[in-house]
Amino acid sequence: MNLDLTEDQRQVRDAVRGLCEREFAPFAPRWDREGIVPRDAVSKLAEQGFLGMAIPEEWGGVGYDSRTIVVVLEEIARVSAALAIMIAVHNSVGALPVFRFGTDAQRRRFLPRLVSRELAAFSLSEPGAGSDAAAIASIAVRQGDTYVLNGSKNWVTNGQQAGVYLIFARTEKAAGSRGLSAFIVERGAAGLVVGNPEDKMGLRGSDTVSLSLEDLRVPLEQRLGEEGEGFKIAMSMLDAGRIGVGAQALGVMRAAFDEAVRYAQLRMAFGQPIAKIQAVQWKFAEMERRIQCARLLIQQAAWLKDVGQPYTREAAMAKLYASEAATWVTHQAIQVHGGYGYVKEYAVERFYRDARVMEIYEGTSEIQRLVIARGLLKDGAAV
Ligand SMILES: Cc1cc2nc3c(=O)[nH]c(=O)nc-3n(C[C@H](O)[C@H](O)[C@H](O)COP(=O)(O)OP(=O)(O)OC[C@H]3O[C@@H](n4cnc5c(N)ncnc54)[C@H](O)[C@@H]3O)c2cc1C
């Protein structure tokens, strides 16, 4: 595995870094305070192709490989984790499944909108089915050329703004995970009732809503994949999504680390900047170690995906390690700030709140450990 970025990857990184610093960094604290990332921010990313990162050029996207995508997500998360999750969900579990599992007719109908302007949402979780996604209770009953969906979904990122929803429901009651199917649903469809945003601890600029499916009629041609393939589609997309969550965590912890180092060089205690105190330096050494370990695991998972090798276990390790490292690094960044880290005037307060959820969504840390252990027992340890 070559860890150097290619010239193309470097150019993309510099372009997105510039855009983030110019257009987003000054406003990210306000997005957090006001609980909304304005549409305009998404449009600016769309103009540069960042809504079509995983979609090949012949379908209107920019066709980045995974290593480029993680670089982009890390840069966005460095300034706004809320914007990063919106873009990550859209690309990895929203638009990509339409390309990967859609018919040509579905691709022609939905991809042009998704790569140019509209956000996508991924609706798997339910009040009674989170880690145990196979327990989904929402039902889809086929009536001729239409499915009628009823049930409740929750935790839908982008749910308020999305133009297109990927919704998972049960087409066969007794079949467990093999009884789930996926449906593409358009915003405004009769029977798709969008709830109010959750009042979250962090990622406050990104909306997370519940959906109520009330006799929602979905034409047969909007079923994604075969009947019964829903679970397989969801799990394969989450493998890729988890590398993206790792990249978001990496962006947040880098931002927290930079703030902590900057602050420590300015803050005086006992007649010297606290950066000169060994106990503080050791924190920086440990933060840096975890940041670099996370980066390596993320790059390994992305590289395996790019070269077409299995990467489920590596994606779980990258997500697990990076999210737990981000919680730790942001925690220490507050410690370095002392009392000032505990107030909203300093960015580390936001980073700490934003990082916490990364151990929860797209599979909790416990579920990642389960995935890693299962892979290990099946295929043996990696050498
Ligand atoms: C901000 C946010 C955004 C989200 N966005 C989306 C989205 O866009 N689309 C979507 O579909 N979902 C989304 N989710 C849902 C998220 O994926 C779930 O919250 C997550 O999978 C956990 O499910 P749960 O909350 O029901 O917890 P539970 O599954 O009830 O878990 C509770 C606890 O039990 C543990 N646990 C459960 N089963 C096991 C087991 N077998 N072994 C060990 N421990 C176990 C868990 O690890 C956890 O600690 C989002 C959640 C949040 C908070």
The ligand as a Tripos MOL2 file, in Angstrom:
@<TRIPOS>MOLECULE
LIG
   53    58     1     0     0
SMALL
NO_CHARGES

@<TRIPOS>ATOM
      1 C1        -27.2160   11.6270   14.8030 C.3       1 LIG1
      2 C2        -27.6460   10.2810   14.2750 C.ar      1 LIG1
      3 C3        -27.7910   10.1040   12.9180 C.ar      1 LIG1
      4 C4        -28.2280    8.8900   12.4100 C.ar      1 LIG1
      5 N1        -28.4480    8.7610   11.0680 N.ar      1 LIG1
      6 C5        -29.0270    7.6280   10.5940 C.ar      1 LIG1
      7 C6        -29.4240    7.5410    9.2170 C.ar      1 LIG1
      8 O1        -29.2060    8.4560    8.4150 O.2       1 LIG1
      9 N2        -30.0790    6.4350    8.8120 N.ar      1 LIG1
     10 C7        -30.3500    5.4020    9.6580 C.ar      1 LIG1
     11 O2        -30.9450    4.4180    9.2310 O.2       1 LIG1
     12 N3        -29.9560    5.4400   10.9660 N.ar      1 LIG1
     13 C8        -29.3170    6.5290   11.4470 C.ar      1 LIG1
     14 N4        -28.9500    6.6120   12.7730 N.ar      1 LIG1
     15 C9        -29.2440    5.4850   13.6590 C.3       1 LIG1
     16 C10       -28.0120    4.7540   14.1630 C.3       1 LIG1
     17 O3        -27.4290    4.0140   13.1300 O.3       1 LIG1
     18 C11       -28.4490    3.9160   15.3780 C.3       1 LIG1
     19 O4        -28.6970    4.8170   16.4400 O.3       1 LIG1
     20 C12       -27.4160    2.8910   15.7600 C.3       1 LIG1
     21 O5        -27.3100    1.8880   14.7880 O.3       1 LIG1
     22 C13       -27.7490    2.2290   17.1200 C.3       1 LIG1
     23 O6        -29.0800    1.8130   17.1850 O.3       1 LIG1
     24 P1        -29.9850    2.2180   18.4510 P.3       1 LIG1
     25 O7        -29.8470    3.6760   18.6490 O.co2     1 LIG1
     26 O8        -31.3350    1.6630   18.2510 O.co2     1 LIG1
     27 O9        -29.2880    1.5090   19.6960 O.3       1 LIG1
     28 P2        -29.5000   -0.0270   20.1400 P.3       1 LIG1
     29 O10       -29.3850   -0.9240   18.9760 O.co2     1 LIG1
     30 O11       -30.7440   -0.0930   20.9620 O.co2     1 LIG1
     31 O12       -28.2450   -0.2290   21.0760 O.3       1 LIG1
     32 C14       -28.2070    0.2010   22.4590 C.3       1 LIG1
     33 C15       -26.9100   -0.3150   23.0550 C.3       1 LIG1
     34 O13       -26.8950   -1.7580   23.0340 O.3       1 LIG1
     35 C16       -25.7240   -2.2150   22.3700 C.3       1 LIG1
     36 N5        -25.9870   -3.4440   21.6220 N.ar      1 LIG1
     37 C17       -27.0570   -3.7450   20.8750 C.ar      1 LIG1
     38 N6        -26.9300   -4.9620   20.3160 N.ar      1 LIG1
     39 C18       -25.7170   -5.4420   20.7230 C.ar      1 LIG1
     40 C19       -25.0020   -6.6540   20.4970 C.ar      1 LIG1
     41 N7        -25.4790   -7.6270   19.7250 N.pl3     1 LIG1
     42 N8        -23.7850   -6.7900   21.0810 N.ar      1 LIG1
     43 C20       -23.2880   -5.7960   21.8740 C.ar      1 LIG1
     44 N9        -23.9300   -4.6480   22.1350 N.ar      1 LIG1
     45 C21       -25.1240   -4.4590   21.5550 C.ar      1 LIG1
     46 C22       -25.3500   -1.0880   21.4190 C.3       1 LIG1
     47 O14       -24.0070   -1.1470   21.0220 O.3       1 LIG1
     48 C23       -25.6730    0.1440   22.2700 C.3       1 LIG1
     49 O15       -24.6050    0.3900   23.1480 O.3       1 LIG1
     50 C24       -28.4890    7.8080   13.2920 C.ar      1 LIG1
     51 C25       -28.3020    7.9840   14.6780 C.ar      1 LIG1
     52 C26       -27.8970    9.2060   15.1740 C.ar      1 LIG1
     53 C27       -27.7600    9.3750   16.6670 C.3       1 LIG1
@<TRIPOS>BOND
     1     1     2 1
     2     2     3 ar
     3     2    52 ar
     4     3     4 ar
     5     4     5 ar
     6     4    50 ar
     7     5     6 ar
     8     6     7 ar
     9     6    13 1
    10     7     8 2
    11     7     9 ar
    12     9    10 ar
    13    10    11 2
    14    10    12 ar
    15    12    13 ar
    16    13    14 ar
    17    14    15 1
    18    14    50 ar
    19    15    16 1
    20    16    17 1
    21    16    18 1
    22    18    19 1
    23    18    20 1
    24    20    21 1
    25    20    22 1
    26    22    23 1
    27    23    24 1
    28    24    25 2
    29    24    26 1
    30    24    27 1
    31    27    28 1
    32    28    29 2
    33    28    30 1
    34    28    31 1
    35    31    32 1
    36    32    33 1
    37    33    34 1
    38    33    48 1
    39    34    35 1
    40    35    36 1
    41    35    46 1
    42    36    37 ar
    43    36    45 ar
    44    37    38 ar
    45    38    39 ar
    46    39    40 ar
    47    39    45 ar
    48    40    41 1
    49    40    42 ar
    50    42    43 ar
    51    43    44 ar
    52    44    45 ar
    53    46    47 1
    54    46    48 1
    55    48    49 1
    56    50    51 ar
    57    51    52 ar
    58    52    53 1
@<TRIPOS>SUBSTRUCTURE
     1 LIG1         1 GROUP 0 **** ****
